[in-house]
Each structure stands twice: as C-alpha cells, then as structure tokens.
Amino acid sequence: MSAIKATGLDGISCKLLKLSAEIIVPHIVNICNASINSTHFPRPWKNARVVPLYKSGDTNDVMNYRPIYVLPILSKLLERNVHNHLYMYLT
C-alpha cells in the first residue's frame, strides 16, 4: 500500500503505521487474530468516508461523479490477511 493514501474515518495513515511498525505491529496482529478467532469484524472498521470523484461532463450534474469509499487502513490489513490465507488454503 502506498504511504500517501487518504486516511479513513479513524485518521490512521499508512505512513503512521510504517513509522511505528516496530512498536504497533504486535498489537495489530493481536487485534486481527482476535477478530478472526471470534469471527467478528470490528464495527468501526466497517465505516467508510465517501468522496465523490468527478468523471467527466457537466460538474453540476451528480451523475458525472462516482463514489470512492475510503476505508480504515486496519480493515484493509485484516481483509488482505484473510484473503491471503483463504487463497493459500484454496489453492
């Protein structure tokens, strides 16, 4: 993931995670493992910031925009982890 991506509603950026990785990674791993073991996805990680992205045409027409959902970075990490493990299992 790029370190210049927009932050989700949690305000945590990729850059912050990369800079504090040595300290914070064990705690994130514990949270992700607890989420997987309990089969519960944290509710705050389901919330996204919706940003309209202009496509083309008249800027006053709402049909010329598409929604971009900016999710919390921790939800992306958990989803990628589950995806990788499931993909490895299935292949």
N, CA, C and O atoms as a GROMACS GRO file, in nm:
protein
  364
    1MET      N    1   0.083  -0.119   0.000
    1MET     CA    2   0.000   0.000   0.000
    1MET      C    3   0.087   0.124   0.000
    1MET      O    4   0.193   0.128   0.063
    2SER      N    5   0.043   0.222  -0.069
    2SER     CA    6   0.118   0.347  -0.076
    2SER      C    7   0.104   0.426   0.053
    2SER      O    8   0.000   0.422   0.119
    3ALA      N    9   0.209   0.497   0.089
    3ALA     CA   10   0.209   0.576   0.213
    3ALA      C   11   0.141   0.710   0.196
    3ALA      O   12   0.132   0.787   0.292
    4ILE      N   13   0.092   0.742   0.075
    4ILE     CA   14   0.030   0.872   0.055
    4ILE      C   15  -0.121   0.861   0.037
    4ILE      O   16  -0.185   0.958  -0.006
    5LYS      N   17  -0.179   0.749   0.067
    5LYS     CA   18  -0.323   0.730   0.055
    5LYS      C   19  -0.396   0.813   0.159
    5LYS      O   20  -0.342   0.847   0.264
    6ALA      N   21  -0.522   0.845   0.127
    6ALA     CA   22  -0.606   0.920   0.220
    6ALA      C   23  -0.639   0.834   0.341
    6ALA      O   24  -0.643   0.711   0.332
    7THR      N   25  -0.663   0.898   0.452
    7THR     CA   26  -0.698   0.825   0.574
    7THR      C   27  -0.848   0.803   0.581
    7THR      O   28  -0.926   0.882   0.528
    8GLY      N   29  -0.888   0.695   0.647
    8GLY     CA   30  -1.028   0.666   0.668
    8GLY      C   31  -1.080   0.747   0.785
    8GLY      O   32  -1.015   0.841   0.831
    9LEU      N   33  -1.198   0.711   0.834
    9LEU     CA   34  -1.259   0.782   0.945
    9LEU      C   35  -1.178   0.772   1.074
    9LEU      O   36  -1.193   0.855   1.164
   10ASP      N   37  -1.092   0.669   1.084
   10ASP     CA   38  -1.011   0.652   1.204
   10ASP      C   39  -0.893   0.749   1.208
   10ASP      O   40  -0.834   0.769   1.314
   11GLY      N   41  -0.857   0.810   1.094
   11GLY     CA   42  -0.748   0.906   1.090
   11GLY      C   43  -0.609   0.845   1.092
   11GLY      O   44  -0.510   0.916   1.104
   12ILE      N   45  -0.601   0.712   1.079
   12ILE     CA   46  -0.472   0.644   1.080
   12ILE      C   47  -0.421   0.633   0.936
   12ILE      O   48  -0.491   0.581   0.848
   13SER      N   49  -0.302   0.681   0.912
   13SER     CA   50  -0.246   0.677   0.778
   13SER      C   51  -0.147   0.562   0.764
   13SER      O   52  -0.097   0.509   0.863
   14CYS      N   53  -0.120   0.524   0.640
   14CYS     CA   54  -0.019   0.421   0.612
   14CYS      C   55   0.117   0.467   0.663
   14CYS      O   56   0.195   0.388   0.716
   15LYS      N   57   0.144   0.594   0.645
   15LYS     CA   58   0.273   0.649   0.687
   15LYS      C   59   0.292   0.633   0.838
   15LYS      O   60   0.400   0.595   0.883
   16LEU      N   61   0.187   0.661   0.914
   16LEU     CA   62   0.194   0.645   1.060
   16LEU      C   63   0.222   0.500   1.096
   16LEU      O   64   0.304   0.472   1.182
   17LEU      N   65   0.153   0.407   1.030
   17LEU     CA   66   0.175   0.265   1.058
   17LEU      C   67   0.317   0.222   1.022
   17LEU      O   68   0.380   0.145   1.096
   18LYS      N   69   0.367   0.271   0.910
   18LYS     CA   70   0.503   0.235   0.870
   18LYS      C   71   0.607   0.290   0.967
   18LYS      O   72   0.704   0.222   1.000
   19LEU      N   73   0.586   0.413   1.013
   19LEU     CA   74   0.682   0.473   1.105
   19LEU      C   75   0.680   0.407   1.243
   19LEU      O   76   0.782   0.402   1.311
   20SER      N   77   0.564   0.358   1.283
   20SER     CA   78   0.552   0.298   1.416
   20SER      C   79   0.541   0.146   1.411
   20SER      O   80   0.503   0.083   1.510
   21ALA      N   81   0.575   0.087   1.298
   21ALA     CA   82   0.555  -0.057   1.278
   21ALA      C   83   0.621  -0.143   1.385
   21ALA      O   84   0.561  -0.239   1.434
   22GLU      N   85   0.742  -0.110   1.421
   22GLU     CA   86   0.815  -0.192   1.518
   22GLU      C   87   0.741  -0.203   1.651
   22GLU      O   88   0.746  -0.307   1.717
   23ILE      N   89   0.673  -0.098   1.689
   23ILE     CA   90   0.602  -0.095   1.817
   23ILE      C   91   0.458  -0.144   1.804
   23ILE      O   92   0.409  -0.215   1.892
   24ILE      N   93   0.392  -0.107   1.696
   24ILE     CA   94   0.247  -0.128   1.686
   24ILE      C   95   0.207  -0.261   1.622
   24ILE      O   96   0.096  -0.309   1.646
   25VAL      N   97   0.292  -0.320   1.541
   25VAL     CA   98   0.256  -0.443   1.469
   25VAL      C   99   0.212  -0.557   1.562
   25VAL      O  100   0.112  -0.621   1.532
   26PRO      N  101   0.281  -0.584   1.672
   26PRO     CA  102   0.233  -0.693   1.759
   26PRO      C  103   0.090  -0.670   1.810
   26PRO      O  104   0.013  -0.765   1.825
   27HIS      N  105   0.054  -0.546   1.835
   27HIS     CA  106  -0.081  -0.516   1.884
   27HIS      C  107  -0.184  -0.531   1.772
   27HIS      O  108  -0.294  -0.580   1.795
   28ILE      N  109  -0.148  -0.490   1.651
   28ILE     CA  110  -0.238  -0.507   1.538
   28ILE      C  111  -0.259  -0.655   1.509
   28ILE      O  112  -0.370  -0.698   1.479
   29VAL      N  113  -0.153  -0.733   1.518
   29VAL     CA  114  -0.164  -0.878   1.498
   29VAL      C  115  -0.259  -0.938   1.601
   29VAL      O  116  -0.343  -1.021   1.567
   30ASN      N  117  -0.247  -0.897   1.727
   30ASN     CA  118  -0.338  -0.947   1.832
   30ASN      C  119  -0.482  -0.912   1.802
   30ASN      O  120  -0.572  -0.996   1.820
   31ILE      N  121  -0.507  -0.790   1.757
   31ILE     CA  122  -0.643  -0.747   1.724
   31ILE      C  123  -0.697  -0.828   1.607
   31ILE      O  124  -0.811  -0.875   1.611
   32CYS      N  125  -0.615  -0.846   1.503
   32CYS     CA  126  -0.659  -0.922   1.386
   32CYS      C  127  -0.685  -1.068   1.421
   32CYS      O  128  -0.785  -1.125   1.378
   33ASN      N  129  -0.595  -1.128   1.500
   33ASN     CA  130  -0.616  -1.268   1.541
   33ASN      C  131  -0.741  -1.283   1.626
   33ASN      O  132  -0.816  -1.379   1.609
   34ALA      N  133  -0.764  -1.189   1.716
   34ALA     CA  134  -0.886  -1.194   1.799
   34ALA      C  135  -1.011  -1.180   1.712
   34ALA      O  136  -1.112  -1.246   1.737
   35SER      N  137  -1.003  -1.095   1.611
   35SER     CA  138  -1.116  -1.077   1.520
   35SER      C  139  -1.144  -1.205   1.443
   35SER      O  140  -1.260  -1.245   1.429
   36ILE      N  141  -1.040  -1.269   1.394
   36ILE     CA  142  -1.056  -1.392   1.317
   36ILE      C  143  -1.106  -1.505   1.407
   36ILE      O  144  -1.198  -1.579   1.370
   37ASN      N  145  -1.047  -1.519   1.525
   37ASN     CA  146  -1.088  -1.626   1.618
   37ASN      C  147  -1.232  -1.611   1.666
   37ASN      O  148  -1.301  -1.710   1.687
   38SER      N  149  -1.276  -1.486   1.682
   38SER     CA  150  -1.413  -1.463   1.730
   38SER      C  151  -1.512  -1.451   1.614
   38SER      O  152  -1.632  -1.438   1.637
   39THR      N  153  -1.463  -1.456   1.491
   39THR     CA  154  -1.543  -1.436   1.370
   39THR      C  155  -1.624  -1.306   1.376
   39THR      O  156  -1.737  -1.300   1.329
   40HIS      N  157  -1.562  -1.204   1.434
   40HIS     CA  158  -1.628  -1.074   1.448
   40HIS      C  159  -1.539  -0.967   1.385
   40HIS      O  160  -1.424  -0.948   1.426
   41PHE      N  161  -1.594  -0.896   1.287
   41PHE     CA  162  -1.522  -0.785   1.224
   41PHE      C  163  -1.558  -0.658   1.300
   41PHE      O  164  -1.677  -0.627   1.312
   42PRO      N  165  -1.460  -0.585   1.352
   42PRO     CA  166  -1.490  -0.466   1.434
   42PRO      C  167  -1.580  -0.366   1.361
   42PRO      O  168  -1.552  -0.325   1.249
   43ARG      N  169  -1.689  -0.328   1.426
   43ARG     CA  170  -1.788  -0.238   1.366
   43ARG      C  171  -1.727  -0.106   1.318
   43ARG      O  172  -1.762  -0.062   1.208
   44PRO      N  173  -1.639  -0.040   1.395
   44PRO     CA  174  -1.582   0.086   1.344
   44PRO      C  175  -1.503   0.070   1.215
   44PRO      O  176  -1.487   0.166   1.139
   45TRP      N  177  -1.453  -0.049   1.190
   45TRP     CA  178  -1.376  -0.073   1.068
   45TRP      C  179  -1.466  -0.089   0.946
   45TRP      O  180  -1.416  -0.092   0.833
   46LYS      N  181  -1.597  -0.099   0.966
   46LYS     CA  182  -1.691  -0.112   0.856
   46LYS      C  183  -1.733   0.024   0.800
   46LYS      O  184  -1.787   0.032   0.690
   47ASN      N  185  -1.708   0.130   0.875
   47ASN     CA  186  -1.748   0.264   0.833
   47ASN      C  187  -1.648   0.322   0.735
   47ASN      O  188  -1.527   0.310   0.754
   48ALA      N  189  -1.699   0.387   0.630
   48ALA     CA  190  -1.612   0.445   0.528
   48ALA      C  191  -1.648   0.591   0.506
   48ALA      O  192  -1.762   0.634   0.527
   49ARG      N  193  -1.548   0.665   0.464
   49ARG     CA  194  -1.571   0.804   0.422
   49ARG      C  195  -1.596   0.798   0.272
   49ARG      O  196  -1.515   0.742   0.198
   50VAL      N  197  -1.707   0.857   0.226
   50VAL     CA  198  -1.742   0.855   0.085
   50VAL      C  199  -1.703   0.989   0.024
   50VAL      O  200  -1.744   1.095   0.070
   51VAL      N  201  -1.623   0.981  -0.083
   51VAL     CA  202  -1.574   1.101  -0.151
   51VAL      C  203  -1.620   1.094  -0.296
   51VAL      O  204  -1.596   0.995  -0.364
   52PRO      N  205  -1.689   1.200  -0.345
   52PRO     CA  206  -1.730   1.198  -0.485
   52PRO      C  207  -1.610   1.228  -0.576
   52PRO      O  208  -1.536   1.323  -0.552
   53LEU      N  209  -1.591   1.146  -0.678
   53LEU     CA  210  -1.482   1.164  -0.773
   53LEU      C  211  -1.541   1.203  -0.908
   53LEU      O  212  -1.622   1.128  -0.964
   54TYR      N  213  -1.502   1.316  -0.960
   54TYR     CA  214  -1.553   1.368  -1.087
   54TYR      C  215  -1.504   1.280  -1.202
   54TYR      O  216  -1.386   1.246  -1.208
   55LYS      N  217  -1.596   1.242  -1.293
   55LYS     CA  218  -1.561   1.161  -1.410
   55LYS      C  219  -1.540   1.251  -1.531
   55LYS      O  220  -1.427   1.271  -1.575
   56SER      N  221  -1.648   1.305  -1.584
   56SER     CA  222  -1.640   1.395  -1.699
   56SER      C  223  -1.776   1.459  -1.722
   56SER      O  224  -1.876   1.415  -1.664
   57GLY      N  225  -1.780   1.560  -1.805
   57GLY     CA  226  -1.905   1.627  -1.837
   57GLY      C  227  -1.932   1.745  -1.747
   57GLY      O  228  -1.839   1.807  -1.694
   58ASP      N  229  -2.059   1.777  -1.730
   58ASP     CA  230  -2.101   1.892  -1.650
   58ASP      C  231  -2.073   1.867  -1.502
   58ASP      O  232  -2.120   1.767  -1.446
   59THR      N  233  -1.998   1.956  -1.439
   59THR     CA  234  -1.964   1.939  -1.298
   59THR      C  235  -2.084   1.959  -1.206
   59THR      O  236  -2.078   1.920  -1.089
   60ASN      N  237  -2.192   2.017  -1.256
   60ASN     CA  238  -2.312   2.038  -1.175
   60ASN      C  239  -2.405   1.917  -1.176
   60ASN      O  240  -2.501   1.912  -1.099
   61ASP      N  241  -2.379   1.821  -1.263
   61ASP     CA  242  -2.462   1.701  -1.274
   61ASP      C  243  -2.404   1.592  -1.184
   61ASP      O  244  -2.291   1.549  -1.203
   62VAL      N  245  -2.483   1.549  -1.085
   62VAL     CA  246  -2.435   1.448  -0.989
   62VAL      C  247  -2.407   1.314  -1.055
   62VAL      O  248  -2.333   1.232  -1.000
   63MET      N  249  -2.464   1.289  -1.172
   63MET     CA  250  -2.439   1.163  -1.242
   63MET      C  251  -2.298   1.157  -1.301
   63MET      O  252  -2.254   1.051  -1.346
   64ASN      N  253  -2.227   1.270  -1.301
   64ASN     CA  254  -2.091   1.274  -1.353
   64ASN      C  255  -1.986   1.252  -1.243
   64ASN      O  256  -1.868   1.279  -1.263
   65TYR      N  257  -2.031   1.203  -1.130
   65TYR     CA  258  -1.942   1.172  -1.019
   65TYR      C  259  -1.961   1.026  -0.981
   65TYR      O  260  -2.070   0.971  -0.995
   66ARG      N  261  -1.854   0.964  -0.933
   66ARG     CA  262  -1.867   0.829  -0.880
   66ARG      C  263  -1.815   0.828  -0.737
   66ARG      O  264  -1.722   0.901  -0.704
   67PRO      N  265  -1.875   0.745  -0.653
   67PRO     CA  266  -1.832   0.743  -0.514
   67PRO      C  267  -1.702   0.664  -0.495
   67PRO      O  268  -1.683   0.558  -0.554
   68ILE      N  269  -1.616   0.716  -0.412
   68ILE     CA  270  -1.495   0.647  -0.370
   68ILE      C  271  -1.509   0.626  -0.220
   68ILE      O  272  -1.535   0.720  -0.146
   69TYR      N  273  -1.492   0.503  -0.175
   69TYR     CA  274  -1.506   0.470  -0.034
   69TYR      C  275  -1.366   0.458   0.027
   69TYR      O  276  -1.288   0.372  -0.013
   70VAL      N  277  -1.337   0.544   0.123
   70VAL     CA  278  -1.208   0.541   0.190
   70VAL      C  279  -1.227   0.466   0.323
   70VAL      O  280  -1.285   0.519   0.418
   71LEU      N  281  -1.176   0.344   0.326
   71LEU     CA  282  -1.191   0.258   0.444
   71LEU      C  283  -1.074   0.278   0.540
   71LEU      O  284  -0.967   0.323   0.499
   72PRO      N  285  -1.095   0.244   0.667
   72PRO     CA  286  -0.984   0.248   0.762
   72PRO      C  287  -0.874   0.151   0.720
   72PRO      O  288  -0.903   0.040   0.674
   73ILE      N  289  -0.750   0.191   0.736
   73ILE     CA  290  -0.636   0.110   0.692
   73ILE      C  291  -0.630  -0.024   0.766
   73ILE      O  292  -0.588  -0.124   0.707
   74LEU      N  293  -0.671  -0.027   0.892
   74LEU     CA  294  -0.668  -0.153   0.966
   74LEU      C  295  -0.767  -0.254   0.910
   74LEU      O  296  -0.741  -0.374   0.913
   75SER      N  297  -0.880  -0.207   0.859
   75SER     CA  298  -0.976  -0.300   0.798
   75SER      C  299  -0.918  -0.359   0.671
   75SER      O  300  -0.940  -0.476   0.640
   76LYS      N  301  -0.843  -0.278   0.597
   76LYS     CA  302  -0.778  -0.328   0.475
   76LYS      C  303  -0.673  -0.433   0.509
   76LYS      O  304  -0.659  -0.533   0.438
   77LEU      N  305  -0.599  -0.410   0.616
   77LEU     CA  306  -0.497  -0.507   0.659
   77LEU      C  307  -0.561  -0.641   0.696
   77LEU      O  308  -0.512  -0.747   0.657
   78LEU      N  309  -0.669  -0.634   0.773
   78LEU     CA  310  -0.737  -0.757   0.814
   78LEU      C  311  -0.797  -0.829   0.694
   78LEU      O  312  -0.784  -0.951   0.682
   79GLU      N  313  -0.861  -0.755   0.605
   79GLU     CA  314  -0.920  -0.817   0.487
   79GLU      C  315  -0.814  -0.882   0.398
   79GLU      O  316  -0.835  -0.991   0.346
   80ARG      N  317  -0.700  -0.816   0.382
   80ARG     CA  318  -0.592  -0.871   0.300
   80ARG      C  319  -0.536  -0.998   0.364
   80ARG      O  320  -0.505  -1.094   0.294
   81ASN      N  321  -0.522  -0.998   0.495
   81ASN     CA  322  -0.472  -1.114   0.567
   81ASN      C  323  -0.566  -1.234   0.549
   81ASN      O  324  -0.521  -1.344   0.519
   82VAL      N  325  -0.695  -1.211   0.567
   82VAL     CA  326  -0.793  -1.319   0.549
   82VAL      C  327  -0.792  -1.367   0.404
   82VAL      O  328  -0.796  -1.487   0.378
   83HIS      N  329  -0.787  -1.273   0.310
   83HIS     CA  330  -0.782  -1.310   0.168
   83HIS      C  331  -0.662  -1.399   0.138
   83HIS      O  332  -0.676  -1.503   0.073
   84ASN      N  333  -0.545  -1.358   0.184
   84ASN     CA  334  -0.423  -1.435   0.156
   84ASN      C  335  -0.430  -1.576   0.213
   84ASN      O  336  -0.394  -1.673   0.146
   85HIS      N  337  -0.477  -1.588   0.337
   85HIS     CA  338  -0.487  -1.720   0.399
   85HIS      C  339  -0.591  -1.807   0.329
   85HIS      O  340  -0.568  -1.926   0.306
   86LEU      N  341  -0.704  -1.750   0.295
   86LEU     CA  342  -0.808  -1.826   0.226
   86LEU      C  343  -0.761  -1.868   0.087
   86LEU      O  344  -0.786  -1.980   0.043
   87TYR      N  345  -0.692  -1.777   0.017
   87TYR     CA  346  -0.642  -1.809  -0.116
   87TYR      C  347  -0.540  -1.922  -0.110
   87TYR      O  348  -0.543  -2.014  -0.192
   88MET      N  349  -0.448  -1.915  -0.013
   88MET     CA  350  -0.349  -2.021   0.002
   88MET      C  351  -0.416  -2.155   0.034
   88MET      O  352  -0.375  -2.259  -0.018
   89TYR      N  353  -0.519  -2.152   0.117
   89TYR     CA  354  -0.591  -2.275   0.153
   89TYR      C  355  -0.660  -2.333   0.031
   89TYR      O  356  -0.656  -2.455   0.009
   90LEU      N  357  -0.724  -2.249  -0.048
   90LEU     CA  358  -0.800  -2.297  -0.163
   90LEU      C  359  -0.713  -2.344  -0.280
   90LEU      O  360  -0.754  -2.427  -0.360
   91THR      N  361  -0.591  -2.289  -0.287
   91THR     CA  362  -0.503  -2.331  -0.396
   91THR      C  363  -0.413  -2.443  -0.346
   91THR      O  364  -0.330  -2.494  -0.422
   0.00000   0.00000   0.00000
